Structure formats: structure tokens, C-alpha cells
């Protein structure tokens, strides 16, 4: 590690952007120097100046990008702004790290990817859950080849309980025009990314997205997704902000093992267990003599390296990449994958049919615009300080 630091600007210093200021103030970003911030709410500047004495505050992202005070930016704004601000930053000669999701619709993200391909600057994603030892280990188990091909995956993640006050805490929140979706665009982009990062991309999606089922909102707060993979495997993804106590259980059936990753509500920790078979399911089924014979195997609890650097890990890797070419936690173009699944799920729910991937991205964009145009939802806003925990376990 050298004495050189990356001069960083933060665009959007609300909940998450404010956390980056805190990490910096606590000395946890050793190769970063925060030089400037931008936010449309000038009331947040006081906190920025308190955390980072001497920081320059701008009212707009354009001013920050053109200032010459930084060489890289983190974009922590509402979702629709992520791709255009990435594009502006790259065109302005700055490296860009985008918060999740990569965007609201895939057509928008493709524009950011194209801009990165025409730039010599870095485009990265804040997929901090990829630093989590739990998910890194599960990915290793699935992709190591020891257990054969995946047959089935099921992820139920319903520990996102939110109150009506949460949804009323901002005018943009939980609206088609402001956020572009609900639980899939706010709470679950990390898990949708992890799902494809661990298991690969599906080629077919069928989904039911209930809009305003548990809250007075116009977007989805209860979702069931069914997918199919190119090798014939199937999967489900179930999520909601209306369950309590919720669950976080990821179960993956391989030919030679069952992998179970679950948050233990009693012990308050994640547990990874593997049921390893002496014979693979395919071989056993074809060779067993008895109709009710069962494969032989045993459960083992899997240890991890215990490392879970989260947002600070992504930021430090971003700086190391800029300074020395070290690997990013997640490259920017990878952000389109999880978004592809959520866009396909919306399209399936709206059209009530299976959606093949790749799908008609123009059709999705048109239907989203119709949702916005035809919205008659009257948003009630109750200002309050609220911490979004969508990036935690």
C-alpha cells in the first residue's frame, strides 16, 4: 500500500452516502481522500463538513463532476439517476462506483455499459454482499465442480419487514416514477445479484409480483419468481416486506450434495451445511435396486474465513483497482444481470406469461412508462430520519 490516495467525491449524502462519510471519518478508507460531495438537500452539508472538515459541497452532480476536485465518484442517489450519472462521470474523466441497483431498466444500464467501453476509466458496482464470507463460500461450493450440476435452487428471503412509515419517509420511495419498483428494486438487488453470481443466469422467468399487497404503495411488496436454467435446473425466489419474523434460507440441490445456507433466528448467525452424497442422485436413481431406496450421505457444517468487509471492502477494492489494478468486488457491467431477472419478473407478472431471457427490453420500458403515466397514486410523505437496512444480512 502506497501513500497515494484516490480523491473521491460522493454524489448523494443521504443514508448510504452519509455512511461513507462516517467510514472515512473513522479511518476505515486508508487509500481514499473524500474531497467533495453533492446533494440537492443542503441541510446534509453540515453533517458532511462535520465528518470531513474542509470538504467542498455542491448542489448538483454536474458541478461536482466538473470541479476537478476528484478523480472518482460514488453515486448514492435514487435509482433512476445511477446510469446517467455513471455516464456523466465517465465522460468527465472520472472513475465511477454505482450504488445498487445498476438502474431501473436494462436499456438504461446498457447505455452506461457502452459508455464504460468507450472510456479508460473504471465502472464498478457496490455489490457489498459479495464480500460476505457466507455467500463467497456458497458460491465456491456450487462452482467448484465437486458436487456436479445444479438441479434446483430455492431462496426465501422475507426478513425485509417494513412499516407504512418507512414507505412514507420520502416522496420518491415506493413509486414507479421515483423508484421504479419496490422490494425487488430496493431491498433485493443484492440477493438477485448473489442469486445469479452463485447459480448463473436463468433463461426463463415466470413471476407474480403483488403491488401494494401489505402496504399503501403502488409498487410490489410481495414477489414469487420461478426460473428455469439452460441445463434444465429450476429455481424459486420468494420475497416480501410484509412478513415477520421473516426468513433467509438459500437451498441448492446439486447432483452430489444439498447445500443449505440459513440465518438461525435463535442463534442469530448464518449457518452453512452440506449434505454430501456417497453417490450422485443421477447415478443412484439409475442403479438402485429398491424402489424406496434412499441415497447415503451425511451433514457437515461448513466453516468460512469469517471475513465480511461490506461497503468499506468494496470502496477499498475500488481504490486499489484505480491505484494498482487490483480486482474489483464487482465490475459495473455485471449490474445488469440481477436487474435482468427483476425486469423479466415484472414483465412476466404484468403480461401473465413466461418470459424468455433475453426479453424485449423496449417492451419493458414502454410498459414501465405506462405505469408511470397512468399512476393515480397519491403519495403521503412523513419526513423522518430512517436507516435503510437493505444492504445488511
VEXDREN-2710 file (C-alpha; in Angstrom, 1 decimal):
% VEXDREN-2710
k/r/px/py/pz
1/UNK/0.0/0.0/0.0
2/UNK/1.4/3.4/-1.1
3/UNK/0.9/6.8/0.4
4/UNK/-1.1/7.9/-2.7
5/UNK/-4.8/8.2/-2.2
6/UNK/-7.8/8.4/-4.6
7/UNK/-9.6/11.7/-4.4
8/UNK/-13.2/10.7/-4.1
9/UNK/-16.5/12.7/-4.5
10/UNK/-19.8/11.4/-3.2
11/UNK/-23.0/12.2/-5.1
12/UNK/-25.9/11.8/-2.7
13/UNK/-25.1/12.0/1.0
14/UNK/-28.4/10.7/2.5
15/UNK/-28.5/7.4/4.3
16/UNK/-25.9/5.4/2.4
17/UNK/-23.7/8.3/1.3
18/UNK/-23.7/9.5/4.9
19/UNK/-22.4/6.1/5.9
20/UNK/-19.5/6.5/3.6
21/UNK/-18.7/9.8/5.3
22/UNK/-18.8/8.0/8.6
23/UNK/-16.5/5.2/7.4
24/UNK/-14.0/7.8/6.2
25/UNK/-14.1/9.8/9.4
26/UNK/-13.5/6.6/11.3
27/UNK/-10.3/6.0/9.3
28/UNK/-11.5/2.8/7.5
29/UNK/-10.8/4.0/4.0
30/UNK/-7.0/4.4/4.1
31/UNK/-6.4/4.9/0.3
32/UNK/-9.3/7.3/-0.2
33/UNK/-9.5/11.1/0.4
34/UNK/-13.0/12.5/0.3
35/UNK/-12.7/15.9/-1.3
36/UNK/-16.2/16.8/-2.3
37/UNK/-19.9/15.9/-2.0
38/UNK/-23.1/16.8/-3.8
39/UNK/-26.7/16.7/-2.7
40/UNK/-29.9/18.6/-3.5
41/UNK/-30.6/18.9/0.2
42/UNK/-28.2/21.5/1.6
43/UNK/-29.2/20.5/5.1
44/UNK/-27.0/17.5/4.8
45/UNK/-23.9/19.6/4.2
46/UNK/-23.5/20.3/7.9
47/UNK/-23.0/16.6/8.6
48/UNK/-20.5/16.3/5.7
49/UNK/-18.4/19.2/7.0
50/UNK/-18.5/17.7/10.5
51/UNK/-17.3/14.3/9.3
52/UNK/-14.8/15.7/6.7
53/UNK/-13.5/19.1/7.6
54/UNK/-12.7/21.1/4.5
55/UNK/-14.9/19.1/2.2
56/UNK/-16.4/21.1/-0.7
57/UNK/-20.2/20.8/-1.1
58/UNK/-22.0/21.2/-4.3
59/UNK/-25.8/21.4/-5.0
60/UNK/-25.6/19.3/-8.2
61/UNK/-23.7/16.3/-9.5
62/UNK/-22.8/18.3/-12.6
63/UNK/-20.9/20.9/-10.5
64/UNK/-19.0/18.2/-8.7
65/UNK/-18.1/16.3/-11.8
66/UNK/-16.8/19.4/-13.5
67/UNK/-15.0/20.7/-10.4
68/UNK/-11.7/19.0/-10.9
69/UNK/-11.6/18.2/-7.2
70/UNK/-11.9/14.4/-7.5
71/UNK/-10.8/11.6/-9.8
72/UNK/-13.5/9.2/-8.8
73/UNK/-17.1/9.3/-7.6
74/UNK/-19.6/7.1/-5.7
75/UNK/-23.2/7.5/-6.8
76/UNK/-25.6/7.1/-4.0
77/UNK/-28.8/8.7/-5.4
78/UNK/-32.3/7.4/-6.2
79/UNK/-32.2/4.6/-8.7
80/UNK/-33.1/6.3/-11.9
81/UNK/-30.1/8.6/-11.6
82/UNK/-27.5/5.8/-11.4
83/UNK/-26.8/5.1/-15.1
84/UNK/-26.9/8.7/-16.3
85/UNK/-24.6/9.9/-13.5
86/UNK/-22.2/7.0/-14.3
87/UNK/-22.2/8.1/-17.9
88/UNK/-21.6/11.8/-17.0
89/UNK/-18.8/10.8/-14.6
90/UNK/-17.0/8.6/-17.2
91/UNK/-17.4/11.2/-19.9
92/UNK/-16.0/13.7/-17.4
93/UNK/-12.9/11.6/-17.0
94/UNK/-13.8/10.2/-13.6
95/UNK/-14.0/6.6/-12.3
96/UNK/-17.5/5.7/-11.2
97/UNK/-18.8/3.4/-8.5
98/UNK/-22.6/3.0/-8.6
99/UNK/-24.9/2.0/-5.7
100/UNK/-27.4/-0.8/-6.3
101/UNK/-29.4/-1.3/-8.4
102/UNK/-27.4/-0.6/-11.6
103/UNK/-30.5/1.1/-12.9
104/UNK/-34.3/0.7/-13.1
105/UNK/-34.4/-0.9/-16.6
106/UNK/-31.9/-2.7/-18.6
107/UNK/-31.9/-0.4/-21.6
108/UNK/-30.7/2.3/-19.3
109/UNK/-27.9/0.2/-17.9
110/UNK/-26.7/-0.8/-21.4
111/UNK/-26.1/2.9/-22.1
112/UNK/-23.8/3.0/-19.0
113/UNK/-22.0/-0.1/-20.1
114/UNK/-21.5/1.3/-23.6
115/UNK/-20.0/4.5/-22.0
116/UNK/-17.6/2.4/-19.9
117/UNK/-16.5/0.5/-23.0
118/UNK/-15.6/3.8/-24.6
119/UNK/-13.7/5.0/-21.6
120/UNK/-10.4/4.2/-20.0
121/UNK/-11.9/4.8/-16.5
122/UNK/-13.3/2.2/-14.1
123/UNK/-17.0/1.4/-13.8
124/UNK/-17.8/-0.6/-10.6
125/UNK/-20.9/-1.7/-8.7
126/UNK/-21.5/-1.5/-4.9
127/UNK/-22.4/-5.2/-4.5
128/UNK/-21.1/-5.3/-0.9
129/UNK/-22.7/-8.6/-0.2
130/UNK/-20.2/-10.3/-2.5
131/UNK/-17.7/-9.6/0.3
132/UNK/-19.7/-11.7/2.8
133/UNK/-17.9/-14.9/3.7
134/UNK/-21.2/-16.8/3.8
135/UNK/-22.1/-16.1/0.1
136/UNK/-18.5/-16.4/-1.1
137/UNK/-18.3/-19.9/0.5
138/UNK/-21.7/-20.9/-1.0
139/UNK/-20.5/-19.8/-4.5
140/UNK/-17.3/-21.7/-4.0
141/UNK/-19.3/-24.9/-3.1
142/UNK/-21.6/-24.6/-6.1
143/UNK/-18.9/-23.8/-8.7
144/UNK/-16.1/-26.0/-7.5
145/UNK/-17.3/-28.9/-9.7
146/UNK/-17.1/-31.4/-6.8
147/UNK/-20.9/-31.8/-6.5
148/UNK/-21.9/-31.9/-10.1
149/UNK/-24.5/-29.8/-11.8
150/UNK/-27.2/-27.8/-10.0
151/UNK/-30.7/-29.3/-10.1
152/UNK/-32.7/-26.9/-8.1
153/UNK/-32.3/-23.7/-6.1
154/UNK/-34.8/-22.1/-3.7
155/UNK/-34.2/-18.8/-1.9
156/UNK/-36.8/-17.5/0.5
157/UNK/-35.8/-14.1/1.9
158/UNK/-38.6/-12.4/3.7
159/UNK/-36.8/-10.7/6.5
160/UNK/-37.3/-7.2/5.0
161/UNK/-40.3/-6.2/7.1
162/UNK/-41.1/-2.5/6.6
163/UNK/-43.8/-0.3/8.1
164/UNK/-46.0/2.2/6.4
165/UNK/-43.9/4.9/8.0
166/UNK/-40.9/3.6/6.1
167/UNK/-42.7/4.0/2.7
168/UNK/-44.0/7.4/3.7
169/UNK/-40.5/8.7/4.6
170/UNK/-39.7/10.0/1.1
171/UNK/-41.6/11.3/-1.9
172/UNK/-39.6/9.1/-4.4
173/UNK/-39.9/5.9/-2.3
174/UNK/-42.1/3.1/-3.5
175/UNK/-43.4/4.8/-6.6
176/UNK/-43.0/3.9/-10.3
177/UNK/-41.8/7.4/-11.2
178/UNK/-39.4/7.8/-8.2
179/UNK/-38.0/4.3/-7.5
180/UNK/-39.1/2.2/-10.4
181/UNK/-40.3/-0.6/-8.2
182/UNK/-40.5/-1.9/-4.6
183/UNK/-38.9/-4.8/-2.9
184/UNK/-37.1/-6.0/-6.0
185/UNK/-35.5/-2.6/-6.7
186/UNK/-34.8/-1.5/-3.1
187/UNK/-34.3/-4.4/-0.7
188/UNK/-33.4/-7.3/-3.1
189/UNK/-30.9/-6.1/-5.7
190/UNK/-28.1/-7.6/-3.6
191/UNK/-29.8/-11.0/-3.4
192/UNK/-30.8/-11.0/-7.1
193/UNK/-27.1/-10.3/-7.9
194/UNK/-26.0/-13.0/-5.5
195/UNK/-28.5/-15.5/-6.9
196/UNK/-27.1/-15.2/-10.4
197/UNK/-23.5/-14.8/-9.1
198/UNK/-23.8/-18.2/-7.3
199/UNK/-26.1/-20.1/-9.7
200/UNK/-25.7/-18.4/-13.1
201/UNK/-28.4/-16.7/-15.2
202/UNK/-31.7/-18.3/-15.9
203/UNK/-33.1/-18.4/-19.4
204/UNK/-36.8/-18.4/-18.5
205/UNK/-38.8/-16.5/-15.8
206/UNK/-42.4/-16.7/-14.5
207/UNK/-43.4/-14.4/-11.7
208/UNK/-46.2/-13.0/-9.6
209/UNK/-45.5/-9.5/-8.2
210/UNK/-48.2/-8.3/-5.9
211/UNK/-48.4/-4.5/-5.9
212/UNK/-49.4/-2.8/-2.6
213/UNK/-50.4/-6.1/-1.0
214/UNK/-49.3/-5.3/2.5
215/UNK/-48.8/-1.5/2.4
216/UNK/-50.4/1.6/0.9
217/UNK/-47.9/1.8/-2.1
218/UNK/-48.2/1.3/-5.8
219/UNK/-45.2/-1.0/-6.3
220/UNK/-44.6/-4.6/-5.4
221/UNK/-44.1/-5.7/-1.8
222/UNK/-44.7/-9.5/-2.2
223/UNK/-43.0/-11.5/-5.0
224/UNK/-42.7/-15.1/-6.1
225/UNK/-40.3/-15.8/-9.0
226/UNK/-39.9/-19.2/-10.8
227/UNK/-37.0/-19.7/-13.2
228/UNK/-35.5/-22.3/-15.5
229/UNK/-31.8/-22.7/-16.3
230/UNK/-30.2/-23.8/-19.6
231/UNK/-29.2/-27.1/-18.1
232/UNK/-32.8/-27.9/-17.0
233/UNK/-32.4/-26.9/-13.4
234/UNK/-35.2/-24.8/-11.8
235/UNK/-35.3/-22.2/-9.1
236/UNK/-37.6/-20.1/-7.0
237/UNK/-37.1/-16.7/-5.3
238/UNK/-39.7/-15.6/-2.7
239/UNK/-39.5/-12.2/-1.0
240/UNK/-41.7/-9.7/0.8
241/UNK/-41.7/-6.7/3.1
242/UNK/-44.8/-7.8/4.8
243/UNK/-43.6/-10.9/6.8
244/UNK/-42.4/-11.0/10.4
245/UNK/-40.5/-12.8/11.6
246/UNK/-39.1/-13.4/8.2
247/UNK/-36.7/-16.0/6.9
248/UNK/-33.5/-16.1/4.9
249/UNK/-33.0/-19.6/3.6
250/UNK/-31.0/-20.5/0.5
251/UNK/-31.2/-24.2/-0.5
252/UNK/-29.3/-25.5/-3.5
253/UNK/-29.7/-29.1/-4.7
254/UNK/-26.7/-30.4/-6.6
255/UNK/-26.3/-33.9/-8.1
256/UNK/-24.0/-34.9/-5.3
257/UNK/-25.0/-32.7/-2.4
258/UNK/-27.6/-30.5/-0.8
259/UNK/-26.2/-27.0/0.2
260/UNK/-28.2/-25.2/2.9
261/UNK/-27.5/-21.6/3.9
262/UNK/-29.8/-20.2/6.5
263/UNK/-29.9/-17.4/9.1
264/UNK/-30.6/-19.1/12.5
265/UNK/-33.1/-16.7/14.3
266/UNK/-32.3/-18.3/17.7
267/UNK/-28.5/-18.3/17.5
268/UNK/-28.6/-15.1/15.4
269/UNK/-26.0/-16.3/12.9
270/UNK/-25.7/-17.7/9.4
271/UNK/-25.1/-21.4/9.1
272/UNK/-23.9/-23.3/6.0
273/UNK/-24.5/-27.0/5.9
274/UNK/-23.8/-29.6/3.2
275/UNK/-25.4/-33.0/2.9
276/UNK/-22.8/-34.8/0.8
277/UNK/-23.9/-38.0/-1.0
278/UNK/-21.8/-41.1/-1.5
279/UNK/-23.3/-41.4/-4.9
280/UNK/-24.8/-38.7/-7.1
281/UNK/-28.6/-38.6/-7.4
282/UNK/-28.5/-39.4/-11.1
283/UNK/-26.3/-42.5/-10.6
284/UNK/-28.1/-43.7/-7.5
285/UNK/-31.5/-43.4/-9.1
286/UNK/-30.4/-45.3/-12.2
287/UNK/-28.7/-48.2/-10.3
288/UNK/-30.6/-48.7/-7.0
289/UNK/-32.5/-52.0/-6.9
290/UNK/-35.2/-51.0/-4.5
291/UNK/-38.0/-48.5/-5.4
292/UNK/-37.8/-46.8/-2.0
293/UNK/-34.0/-46.9/-1.5
294/UNK/-32.5/-43.7/-0.3
295/UNK/-29.1/-42.3/-1.0
296/UNK/-26.5/-42.4/1.7
297/UNK/-24.8/-39.2/2.9
298/UNK/-24.0/-37.0/5.9
299/UNK/-24.4/-33.5/7.0
300/UNK/-21.4/-31.3/7.6
301/UNK/-21.3/-27.7/8.9
302/UNK/-19.1/-25.6/6.7
303/UNK/-16.6/-23.1/8.1
304/UNK/-15.8/-19.8/6.3
305/UNK/-12.8/-17.4/6.6
306/UNK/-15.1/-15.1/8.7
307/UNK/-14.3/-12.0/6.5
308/UNK/-17.2/-9.7/5.7
309/UNK/-15.9/-6.2/4.7
310/UNK/-19.1/-5.0/3.2
311/UNK/-19.2/-1.4/1.8
312/UNK/-15.8/-0.5/3.1
313/UNK/-14.4/-3.5/1.4
314/UNK/-15.9/-2.5/-1.9
315/UNK/-14.6/1.1/-1.6
316/UNK/-11.1/-0.1/-0.6
317/UNK/-11.1/-2.5/-3.6
318/UNK/-12.2/0.3/-5.8
319/UNK/-9.3/2.5/-4.7
320/UNK/-6.8/-0.4/-5.0
321/UNK/-8.1/-1.0/-8.5
322/UNK/-7.6/2.6/-9.5
323/UNK/-4.1/2.8/-7.9
324/UNK/-2.7/-0.6/-8.7
325/UNK/-5.1/-2.5/-11.0
326/UNK/-6.2/-4.9/-8.2
327/UNK/-9.5/-6.8/-8.8
328/UNK/-12.9/-5.0/-8.1
329/UNK/-15.5/-6.7/-6.0
330/UNK/-18.0/-6.3/-8.9
331/UNK/-17.4/-4.7/-12.3
332/UNK/-20.1/-2.3/-13.5
333/UNK/-21.4/-4.3/-16.4
334/UNK/-22.3/-7.2/-14.0
335/UNK/-25.0/-5.0/-12.5
336/UNK/-27.3/-5.7/-15.5
337/UNK/-27.7/-9.4/-14.5
338/UNK/-29.8/-9.1/-11.4
339/UNK/-31.7/-6.3/-13.0
340/UNK/-32.5/-8.5/-16.0
341/UNK/-34.1/-11.0/-13.6
342/UNK/-36.2/-8.4/-11.9
343/UNK/-37.2/-6.7/-15.2
344/UNK/-38.2/-10.1/-16.6
345/UNK/-40.2/-10.9/-13.4
346/UNK/-42.1/-7.6/-13.7
347/UNK/-42.8/-8.3/-17.3
348/UNK/-44.0/-11.8/-16.6
349/UNK/-46.3/-10.6/-13.8
350/UNK/-47.8/-7.8/-16.0
351/UNK/-48.3/-10.0/-19.0
352/UNK/-49.1/-13.1/-17.0
353/UNK/-46.8/-15.4/-19.1
354/UNK/-43.4/-16.9/-19.2
355/UNK/-40.6/-14.5/-20.2
356/UNK/-37.6/-15.8/-22.1
357/UNK/-34.2/-14.2/-21.4
358/UNK/-33.1/-12.2/-23.3
359/UNK/-36.5/-10.4/-23.4
360/UNK/-37.9/-7.4/-25.3
361/UNK/-36.3/-4.5/-23.4
362/UNK/-38.2/-1.9/-25.4
363/UNK/-41.5/-3.5/-24.4
364/UNK/-40.4/-3.4/-20.7
365/UNK/-39.5/0.2/-21.0
366/UNK/-42.8/1.0/-22.7
367/UNK/-44.8/-0.8/-20.0
368/UNK/-42.9/0.9/-17.2
369/UNK/-43.6/4.3/-18.8
370/UNK/-47.3/3.4/-18.9
371/UNK/-47.2/2.5/-15.2
372/UNK/-45.8/6.0/-14.5
373/UNK/-48.1/7.8/-16.9
374/UNK/-51.3/6.1/-15.6
375/UNK/-50.5/6.3/-11.9
376/UNK/-53.3/7.7/-9.8
377/UNK/-51.5/7.0/-6.5
378/UNK/-51.5/9.9/-4.1
379/UNK/-48.2/9.8/-2.2
380/UNK/-48.2/10.8/1.5
381/UNK/-44.9/11.9/2.8
382/UNK/-43.9/12.0/6.5
383/UNK/-40.4/13.3/6.9
384/UNK/-38.2/11.3/9.3
385/UNK/-34.7/10.1/9.7
386/UNK/-34.6/6.5/8.6
387/UNK/-31.8/4.0/8.1
388/UNK/-32.3/1.7/5.2
389/UNK/-31.1/-1.8/6.2
390/UNK/-31.4/-3.3/2.7
391/UNK/-27.6/-3.8/2.5
392/UNK/-27.2/-5.8/5.7
393/UNK/-27.5/-9.6/6.1
END
